Amino acid sequence: MDLKAARQIAGFTQSELADRVGVDVSFISLLESGKRDINTAGYALVMRLALALGVKPHQIGALPWRALRRRTLRTRRQSA
């Protein structure tokens, strides 16, 4: 299952999902089209998406949560 399939199963439009997780609808579109890697979106956003859709993060294409969290923390340290 990917993000688009999970969203459709949950019965949300891209706009509804974007509102629920606090991002722009264009960002959801980029994630679904593969133009933006969900693993670069950050741990908190991936968790909000998964919770809104009622799935586990790996079911929408995210890395296992430990790897995703480490990746997010490493990115923050590098940009600081």
Backbone as CSV, one residue per row, in Angstrom:
resi,resn,N_x,N_y,N_z,CA_x,CA_y,CA_z,C_x,C_y,C_z
1,MET,0.856,-1.172,0.000,0.000,0.000,0.000,0.904,1.238,0.000
2,ASP,0.481,2.259,-0.669,1.225,3.510,-0.658,0.329,4.614,-0.093
3,LEU,0.838,5.821,-0.067,0.092,6.938,0.526,-1.243,7.165,-0.182
4,LYS,-1.224,7.157,-1.505,-2.461,7.409,-2.257,-3.509,6.332,-1.965
5,ALA,-3.089,5.074,-1.980,-4.027,3.980,-1.709,-4.588,4.088,-0.295
6,ALA,-3.724,4.392,0.671,-4.180,4.536,2.064,-5.176,5.685,2.190
7,ARG,-4.893,6.785,1.497,-5.796,7.939,1.536,-7.154,7.582,0.939
8,GLN,-7.130,6.891,-0.188,-8.384,6.517,-0.840,-9.177,5.531,0.007
9,ILE,-8.502,4.579,0.613,-9.182,3.613,1.492,-9.814,4.330,2.683
10,ALA,-9.108,5.335,3.210,-9.627,6.099,4.346,-10.774,7.023,3.931
11,GLY,-10.927,7.242,2.627,-12.029,8.056,2.132,-11.769,9.550,2.140
12,PHE,-10.499,9.948,2.115,-10.148,11.368,2.116,-9.759,11.843,0.726
13,THR,-10.044,13.086,0.453,-9.463,13.730,-0.723,-8.077,14.217,-0.312
14,GLN,-7.274,14.628,-1.284,-5.963,15.191,-0.954,-6.129,16.422,-0.075
15,SER,-7.122,17.222,-0.377,-7.367,18.451,0.381,-7.748,18.146,1.831
16,GLU,-8.603,17.163,2.036,-9.015,16.793,3.395,-7.834,16.269,4.204
17,LEU,-7.000,15.438,3.579,-5.834,14.911,4.278,-4.856,16.032,4.613
18,ALA,-4.645,16.924,3.667,-3.744,18.053,3.896,-4.224,18.890,5.082
19,ASP,-5.514,19.157,5.148,-6.074,19.916,6.273,-5.869,19.186,7.596
20,ARG,-6.061,17.878,7.588,-5.933,17.096,8.828,-4.510,17.095,9.377
21,VAL,-3.517,17.101,8.481,-2.128,17.016,8.951,-1.408,18.359,8.928
22,GLY,-2.066,19.397,8.420,-1.502,20.741,8.475,-0.466,21.063,7.416
23,VAL,-0.676,20.549,6.204,0.218,20.878,5.094,-0.608,21.352,3.910
24,ASP,0.066,21.873,2.905,-0.615,22.318,1.696,-0.977,21.102,0.839
25,VAL,-2.068,21.200,0.120,-2.516,20.096,-0.727,-1.465,19.757,-1.784
26,SER,-0.710,20.740,-2.229,0.325,20.469,-3.236,1.411,19.547,-2.669
27,PHE,1.658,19.630,-1.370,2.649,18.761,-0.739,2.175,17.311,-0.757
28,ILE,0.903,17.085,-0.472,0.326,15.731,-0.533,0.448,15.207,-1.956
29,SER,0.161,16.049,-2.924,0.275,15.660,-4.327,1.702,15.254,-4.688
30,LEU,2.676,16.016,-4.210,4.087,15.689,-4.469,4.463,14.350,-3.849
31,LEU,3.992,14.088,-2.637,4.281,12.819,-1.977,3.654,11.660,-2.741
32,GLU,2.411,11.822,-3.150,1.713,10.739,-3.849,2.306,10.460,-5.228
33,SER,2.784,11.483,-5.890,3.339,11.300,-7.230,4.775,10.779,-7.207
34,GLY,5.394,10.792,-6.029,6.770,10.341,-5.924,7.792,11.426,-6.211
35,LYS,7.327,12.647,-6.446,8.246,13.755,-6.699,8.913,14.229,-5.417
36,ARG,8.339,13.854,-4.294,8.922,14.146,-2.976,8.926,12.849,-2.189
37,ASP,10.073,12.476,-1.657,10.210,11.242,-0.892,9.599,11.439,0.490
38,ILE,8.695,10.543,0.863,8.036,10.660,2.165,9.045,10.611,3.310
39,ASN,10.170,9.958,3.101,11.174,9.844,4.153,11.938,11.132,4.388
40,THR,11.821,12.094,3.491,12.455,13.395,3.703,11.479,14.393,4.310
41,ALA,10.247,13.957,4.533,9.214,14.849,5.064,9.367,15.082,6.565
42,GLY,10.094,14.217,7.233,10.278,14.373,8.676,9.413,13.418,9.469
43,TYR,9.948,13.023,10.601,9.303,12.042,11.473,7.907,12.484,11.908
44,ALA,7.781,13.724,12.368,6.493,14.197,12.897,5.405,14.180,11.822
45,LEU,5.738,14.617,10.625,4.739,14.636,9.556,4.343,13.228,9.144
46,VAL,5.311,12.335,9.029,4.988,10.950,8.683,4.059,10.349,9.728
47,MET,4.328,10.621,10.990,3.465,10.104,12.053,2.065,10.708,11.977
48,ARG,1.966,12.012,11.681,0.635,12.647,11.534,-0.130,12.040,10.364
49,LEU,0.558,11.794,9.257,-0.091,11.171,8.096,-0.602,9.779,8.453
50,ALA,0.253,8.984,9.083,-0.128,7.619,9.448,-1.322,7.616,10.408
51,LEU,-1.274,8.484,11.402,-2.388,8.554,12.363,-3.683,8.985,11.686
52,ALA,-3.607,9.982,10.813,-4.803,10.465,10.123,-5.419,9.372,9.252
53,LEU,-4.563,8.523,8.683,-5.045,7.478,7.776,-5.339,6.161,8.489
54,GLY,-4.963,6.073,9.763,-5.219,4.856,10.518,-4.335,3.691,10.090
55,VAL,-3.097,4.002,9.674,-2.161,2.966,9.250,-0.834,3.149,9.982
56,LYS,0.064,2.195,9.811,1.411,2.326,10.344,2.275,3.027,9.311
57,PRO,3.289,3.761,9.742,4.118,4.522,8.796,4.677,3.698,7.642
58,HIS,5.097,2.470,7.900,5.672,1.675,6.809,4.626,1.325,5.749
59,GLN,3.347,1.387,6.098,2.297,1.084,5.138,2.095,2.208,4.125
60,ILE,2.650,3.375,4.401,2.554,4.471,3.433,3.922,4.773,2.821
61,GLY,4.827,3.822,2.942,6.115,3.950,2.279,7.238,4.519,3.101
62,ALA,7.006,4.761,4.383,8.049,5.333,5.237,8.998,4.247,5.719
63,LEU,10.196,4.665,6.043,11.163,3.773,6.667,10.628,3.329,8.019
64,PRO,11.151,2.239,8.570,10.774,1.887,9.944,11.018,3.086,10.854
65,TRP,10.188,3.269,11.862,10.193,4.513,12.634,11.548,4.830,13.253
66,ARG,12.304,3.843,13.685,13.611,4.135,14.292,14.560,4.741,13.267
67,ALA,14.591,4.167,12.079,15.460,4.690,11.021,14.997,6.072,10.589
68,LEU,13.700,6.260,10.483,13.160,7.554,10.084,13.481,8.617,11.120
69,ARG,13.343,8.280,12.387,13.638,9.237,13.458,15.131,9.588,13.472
70,ARG,15.995,8.589,13.323,17.438,8.860,13.268,17.767,9.770,12.094
71,ARG,17.151,9.506,10.952,17.404,10.309,9.756,16.963,11.749,9.984
72,THR,15.807,11.943,10.621,15.299,13.288,10.897,16.224,14.016,11.859
73,LEU,16.651,13.346,12.928,17.549,13.978,13.898,18.891,14.343,13.279
74,ARG,19.423,13.464,12.440,20.699,13.724,11.769,20.585,14.936,10.846
75,THR,19.467,15.049,10.121,19.257,16.180,9.228,19.185,17.484,10.009
76,ARG,18.511,17.459,11.158,18.413,18.658,11.987,19.782,19.100,12.499
77,ARG,20.584,18.129,12.930,21.932,18.468,13.437,22.800,19.072,12.337
78,GLN,22.694,18.563,11.133,23.510,19.058,10.028,23.112,20.467,9.625
79,SER,21.837,20.799,9.756,21.375,22.139,9.348,21.564,23.172,10.443
80,ALA,21.886,22.737,11.656,22.056,23.668,12.787,23.389,24.378,12.761
